[in-house]
Amino acid sequence: MGFGYGYGIDIYYLLLVVPAFLLALWAQAKVKGTYRKMSAVRNARNLTGAQAAARVLYEHGITNVTIEHISGELTDHFDPRSNVIRLSDGVYDSSSVAAVGIACHEAGHAVQYAKNYAPIRLRNSILPVCNIGSRLGIPLAVVGLFIWGTVGRYLFWTGILLYSLVALFQLVTLPVEFDASRRALAAIDSTGMLAGEEYKGAKKVLTAAALTYVAALAVSLANLMRLILRNMNRRR
């Protein structure tokens, strides 16, 4: 069965990529569902997301980071180039449990930069080449599969190398995101922003968000394995 096909079916795609893709879909549904549920729960202290993020920054003595509003849903992020935490429509001025959790998570990224957290520096250092890998990796590998000889091998393994950097980026992202959530929950607890069921709700939101990064890594690894196995099968 050349190229991992049986009866016209890509076996490796079915066994590797489809399960990973379904995991990614489930993770996306999980985070959106948890976010919407916790967005309907107002925190007892009536703290907005912007206020919560500011508290985290204050607790760590960070004074050079500003907090701004940005449109969209779940578009929240920290921009290290301009030292700005940007919070989305449902987070910036919302007093929901979800808003506090997400805002504190983004503030956690700002703390990582302030503390010179090694994984986030590593992630940013490989980002430019990873952007190239995400665009060219799979196309080069696929073209290489259909070209025999030295040129085909060169194109294939160049594509695999480039796309491997994407997987590496996603792997490094995991400790970065987990640590930002850990810092967020620690700040929420130590400052008393949320307690009891509210704290548990914020933790659920951040845990669900973390699953999306795990799923993204799974999809990349599945695609890598699929291509490598197809190449091995073809060379037999």
N, C-alpha and C positions, 0 to 999 in steps of 0.2 A: 504494500500500500504506500506508494510514493507520497511524500510530503505530508504524511499523517492523515491521509484521506482514506475512507472506507465507504464504498458505495456512494461516492460523491459528497461525503460528509467530512468536515474538518474535525476529526476526533479530538485533537488537542484544544481546539477552540471550545468544544462542548465540555471537556473535562476540566479545563483550567480557567478560561476567560469568562465563560457564562456564569459559573458560581461566584467568581470575584465581582462580576458586574452586578449580579443580584444582591450581593452583600452591600455594594455601594448604593444601590437603590434603596435597600432597607435602611441603611445608615442615614441617607438623606431624609427619608420619610420619618425616621425616628427623631432626628434633630428638629425638623419642622413641627412635628406633632408635640414634642416636649416644649418647644419654644412657645407655641401658641397656647398651650395649657397653662404654662407658668406666666405668660404675659397677661393672663386674665386674673392673676392673683396679686393684689396690691400688698406691699410690705407695710408693716405696722408703723414704721417710723416715717413713712411717706417720703423716702429718699428717692430722688431721681437717679437715672443712670449717670448723668454728668456729675452729680454731687458725690455719688459713690466712687467714681473714678478719681475725683479730686481728693477724696479721703485717703485712698490708697497712695497716691502721690505724696500727700502730706505726711503720712506715716513713715515714708521712706526718705523724707527730706528732699524730694525732687521738686525743684522750682522752675525748671526751664522747659517744661512740657505743658502745652496748652490743650484744651479740649474743645472740639468743634462739632457741629451738627453736619451730617451728610444724609442725602436722600437715599431711599431704598430700604429693603428688608434684609437683615443680616449682612449688611455691608460694612459692619464695624471693623476697624483695624487701627493699628498704630503705625504711623509713618515716621521712621527713624531719621529720614533725611531732613524733615522740617520739624521734628519733635512735636508732632501733633497726634492726639488721640481723636479719631473721627468716629462718632457714634450715630447710628442710623435713626430713622424716624421713630421706631418702636422702642428705642433705648435711651436716647439723649434726655428727653424730658418726661420719660415714663417712670412711674414709681412701682412698676411691677417687680416681682421676684426675678423674673428672667432678665429684666433690664439691669438690675444690680449685679447679677452674676456675670453677664456679658461685659458690662462696663469695667468691672474689676479685673476680668480676664485681660482685656486690652491694656489696662493700666499695669497689669503684671508683665506684659511685654516691655513697657517703658522701664519698669524696674530692672528687667533683665539687661537692658542696654546700659542702664546706670551702674549696675553691678558688674558689667563686663562679662556676662554669662557666656561661656565658651561656645556651647552649641548654636546659639543664635548668631554669633559672629561667623562660625563655620558655615552655617546655612546661607548667610548673605554673601559670603566670599565665593561660593560655588554657583550662586544664582545665575550669573550671566551665561556661563557655559551650559547650565541646565536648560535655559531657555532655548538655546540652539539645539540641544538634544531632544527637547520635546517636539520641535518642528521637523527635524531631519532624521532622528534616530530610526523610527519604524519605517519610513519610506526608503531609506538607504538599505536597511536590512531586507526588506521585501524585494527590492530590485536585485539585490545580491543573490537572493534565493533562485532567481530565474536566469542568472548568468553563470555559465560554467567557467571554470578555470580560475586563474589568479585574480582577475578583475572582480569576479563574482565574490570570491572569498574576502577580498579586501573591502568591498562595499558592505558585505554582510557584517563583518566583525567591526567595521567602523561604526555602522549603525547600531550594533549591539552595545558598543562602548558608550556611544552618545546617549542612548536610552537608559543605560545602566546608571548614568549620572542623574537622570530624573528620579530613578528609584532611590539612589543615594540621598538626594535632596529630600525626598519624602520620608526616608528613614530618619534623617537628622531632624526633620520637622517634628517627629513624635515627641522626643524629650522636651523640645521647645514648647510645644503646646501643652503637654502634661504639666510642665513646670509652671507655666503661666497660670494654669488653672489652680495648681497647688498654692501659688502665691496669692491668688485671688481669694480662695476659700480661707486661707490663713488670715488674711486681712479682714475679711467679712466677719470671721469668728472673733478675732482679737479686738475689733472696734465695736462689736455688737450691732453691726448694721442689720444683720438678719440672725434669727435664732430659731431653734426648734424646726418645725415643718418648713418654714421659709428657707432656712439654711439648706435643708434637704432638697427643696425644690430647685434652688440655685445649683446645687451639686449635680442634680439630674440633668439640667440644661448643659452644663459644662462636660459632663460625661458623655452625653449624646453627641455633642459637637466633636469630642475627641475621636469617637468612632468613625467619623467621616474621614479623618486622616489615616486611620488604620485601613479602612476600605480602599482609599486611594493607593496606598502602598501595595495592597493585595492585588489590585488591578494591574499595576505596573509590573509586579513580579510575575503575574500570570502571563502577561504578554511577552515578557522576556523568555520565560520557560517555553512557551508555545513556539516562538521563533527558533530557539536553540534546538528544540526537539525536532522541528520540521527540517532544520538544516542537517541534523544528524541522520535523520531518516533518508533524506535525499542523497547524502554522500555514500550510503551503503551500496 
